[in-house]
Amino acid sequence: MPDIGSFIALIESSTGRKPDVVIGKPNDHMVEAVLERTGHKKDEIVMIGDRLYTDMAMGRTGIKTILVLSGETKESDLALSEIRPDIIVKDLKEIVNLLKKK
């Protein structure tokens, strides 16, 4: 499935110019925008997603991460990745169950 990289390549190819800034996951600017807009601190937010190289890489910005294994990433992919989510769940329902325990 095409991702933003393919669209960037299309624009670069047609204009001959690389983008000045790419804002996407993982990116500190995205986290800072959430913090500014919500008033929360980094230790009060979490990134939930199914991709190691984008969603879980947001953890490098200093926020917690929850990997959901019902999407792109499979458990076997974890052994091949240097990215380590803080929490791993099989599906979104498991997150709901974790929240109910608190």
C-alpha positions as CSV (number, residue, x, y, z in Angstrom):
1,M,0.0,0.0,0.0
2,P,1.4,3.4,-0.9
3,D,2.7,5.4,2.0
4,I,3.7,9.1,2.2
5,G,7.2,8.2,0.8
6,S,5.6,7.4,-2.5
7,F,3.8,10.7,-2.7
8,I,7.0,12.6,-1.7
9,A,8.9,10.8,-4.5
10,L,6.1,11.8,-7.0
11,I,6.4,15.4,-6.0
12,E,10.2,15.4,-6.0
13,S,10.2,13.8,-9.4
14,S,7.8,16.3,-10.9
15,T,9.3,19.4,-9.3
16,G,13.0,18.4,-8.9
17,R,12.9,19.6,-5.3
18,K,13.0,17.7,-2.0
19,P,10.7,18.8,0.8
20,D,12.0,21.3,3.3
21,V,10.4,19.5,6.1
22,V,8.5,16.2,6.4
23,I,6.2,16.0,9.3
24,G,5.0,12.5,10.0
25,K,5.6,9.6,12.4
26,P,8.0,9.6,14.1
27,N,8.5,13.3,14.6
28,D,9.0,15.5,17.7
29,H,6.9,18.2,16.1
30,M,3.8,16.0,16.2
31,V,4.3,15.3,19.9
32,E,5.0,18.9,20.7
33,A,1.8,19.9,18.9
34,V,-0.3,17.4,20.9
35,L,1.3,18.7,24.2
36,E,0.7,22.3,23.3
37,R,-2.9,21.7,22.2
38,T,-3.9,19.5,25.1
39,G,-1.8,20.9,27.9
40,H,-0.6,17.4,28.8
41,K,3.0,16.4,29.6
42,K,4.9,13.6,27.8
43,D,4.4,11.2,30.6
44,E,0.6,11.6,30.2
45,I,0.2,10.6,26.6
46,V,0.7,7.4,24.7
47,M,1.0,6.4,21.1
48,I,-1.1,3.4,20.1
49,G,-0.5,1.8,16.8
50,D,0.3,-1.2,14.7
51,R,3.5,-0.2,12.9
52,L,7.0,-0.5,14.5
53,Y,8.8,1.9,12.2
54,T,6.3,4.7,12.5
55,D,3.9,4.4,15.4
56,M,6.2,2.7,17.9
57,A,9.2,4.8,16.7
58,M,7.3,7.7,18.3
59,G,8.6,6.3,21.6
60,R,12.0,7.8,20.6
61,T,10.3,11.2,21.2
62,G,9.9,10.4,24.9
63,I,6.4,9.1,25.0
64,K,5.1,5.7,25.9
65,T,4.0,3.3,23.2
66,I,1.4,0.5,22.9
67,L,1.8,-1.9,20.0
68,V,-1.4,-3.6,18.8
69,L,-0.7,-6.9,17.1
70,S,-4.0,-7.0,15.1
71,G,-2.6,-4.8,12.3
72,E,0.6,-4.7,10.3
73,T,3.1,-5.8,12.8
74,K,3.2,-9.5,13.9
75,E,4.8,-10.8,17.0
76,S,7.6,-12.4,14.9
77,D,8.5,-8.9,13.6
78,L,9.6,-7.9,17.1
79,A,12.7,-10.1,17.0
80,L,13.9,-8.4,13.9
81,S,13.4,-4.8,15.2
82,E,15.4,-2.6,17.4
83,I,12.3,-0.7,18.3
84,R,10.8,-1.9,21.6
85,P,7.2,-0.9,22.5
86,D,6.4,-0.2,26.1
87,I,3.3,-2.4,26.0
88,I,2.2,-5.1,23.5
89,V,-1.4,-6.1,23.2
90,K,-3.1,-8.5,20.8
91,D,-6.0,-6.1,19.9
92,L,-7.7,-2.9,21.0
93,K,-10.1,-4.7,23.4
94,E,-7.0,-5.7,25.4
95,I,-6.2,-2.0,25.9
96,V,-9.8,-1.4,27.1
97,N,-9.3,-4.2,29.6
98,L,-6.0,-2.7,30.8
99,L,-7.7,0.6,31.4
100,K,-10.5,-1.0,33.4
101,K,-8.0,-2.4,35.8
102,K,-6.7,1.1,36.7
